[in-house]
Amino acid sequence: MIIHYSPYFDSGYYIDFSNRSSCMVNESVVGNTGLLAELELRGGLSRRHLSPTEREANYYNLMKSYIRRHPGCFIQQSFDVDEFGVASELLHWRDELVLCGWNRQVTGISDKLNLL
């Protein structure tokens, strides 16, 4: 198997088949996410991952239930205006914090971090 990798391939790529002498049988074009998936698969570590849309839907449901239990919380007004946008943005910031090594077990720093 031949794997063509670049971190830029996660956002889409273009293959000019007029300049290729062969078809792409047994070849993959992958970015960071695709390379990680290939390594997991080859290493026997494969498992089902939620799609980005499923993750956002799950996080939206969690935020909606949180706001029902805590009326008047600091994101209430924003959530009333754009529920999906706010949940998506909060999930984005949560992912960024996790990638930076954030430890969610540490609490009491701020209400915003506790919410995420």
C-alpha positions in Angstrom: 0.0 0.0 0.0 1.2 3.5 -0.8 0.2 6.4 1.4 0.5 9.9 0.2 0.5 12.2 3.2 0.5 15.9 3.8 -1.1 17.8 6.7 -2.8 19.9 4.0 -4.8 16.9 2.7 -7.3 17.0 5.6 -9.1 19.9 4.0 -9.4 18.4 0.5 -6.9 17.7 -2.3 -6.7 17.6 -6.0 -5.1 14.8 -8.0 -4.3 15.6 -11.7 -4.9 12.3 -13.3 -3.7 13.6 -16.7 -0.2 13.8 -15.3 -0.3 10.3 -13.7 0.8 7.2 -15.6 -1.3 4.8 -13.4 -4.5 4.7 -11.5 -4.6 4.9 -7.7 -5.3 1.2 -6.8 -3.9 0.4 -3.3 -3.0 4.1 -2.7 -4.4 6.5 -0.1 -4.2 10.2 0.1 -4.4 11.3 3.8 -3.9 14.2 6.1 -3.2 14.1 9.8 -6.6 12.5 10.7 -6.3 10.0 7.9 -2.8 9.1 8.8 -3.8 8.5 12.4 -6.7 6.3 11.3 -4.3 4.2 9.1 -1.8 3.8 12.0 -4.6 2.8 14.3 -6.0 0.3 11.8 -2.6 -1.2 11.0 -1.7 -1.4 14.7 -5.0 -3.1 15.7 -6.2 -0.1 17.7 -9.2 0.7 15.5 -12.4 1.7 17.1 -15.5 3.6 16.0 -15.1 7.4 16.2 -18.0 9.8 16.2 -18.2 12.1 13.2 -17.8 15.8 13.8 -21.5 16.2 13.2 -22.4 13.5 15.8 -20.0 15.1 18.3 -21.6 18.5 17.8 -25.1 17.0 18.2 -24.1 15.3 21.4 -22.5 18.4 22.8 -25.5 20.5 21.8 -27.8 18.0 23.8 -25.5 18.3 26.8 -25.5 22.1 26.7 -29.3 22.2 26.3 -29.8 20.0 29.3 -27.2 22.0 31.3 -29.1 25.2 30.6 -32.4 23.6 31.6 -30.9 22.6 35.0 -29.1 26.0 35.5 -31.5 28.7 34.2 -29.9 32.1 34.1 -26.3 30.8 33.6 -23.8 33.1 31.8 -24.4 31.5 28.4 -28.2 31.5 28.6 -28.8 34.6 26.5 -26.3 33.6 23.8 -27.7 30.1 23.7 -31.3 31.5 23.3 -30.1 33.4 20.2 -28.1 30.7 18.5 -28.2 27.3 20.2 -26.2 25.3 17.6 -23.6 28.0 17.0 -22.9 28.4 20.7 -22.7 24.7 21.4 -20.4 24.3 18.3 -18.1 27.1 19.5 -17.9 25.8 23.1 -17.0 22.3 21.7 -14.3 23.9 19.6 -12.8 25.7 22.6 -13.1 22.5 24.7 -11.2 20.6 22.0 -8.5 23.3 21.9 -8.0 23.1 25.7 -7.8 19.3 25.6 -5.1 19.5 22.8 -3.1 21.9 25.0 -3.1 19.4 27.9 -6.1 20.8 29.9 -7.0 18.7 32.9 -10.7 18.9 33.4 -10.4 17.4 36.9 -9.1 20.8 38.1 -12.2 22.9 39.0 -13.0 26.1 40.7 -10.8 28.3 38.4 -13.8 29.9 36.6 -17.4 29.1 35.8 -16.5 29.1 32.1 -13.9 26.4 32.4 -16.2 24.4 34.7 -18.9 24.5 32.0 -16.6 23.3 29.3 
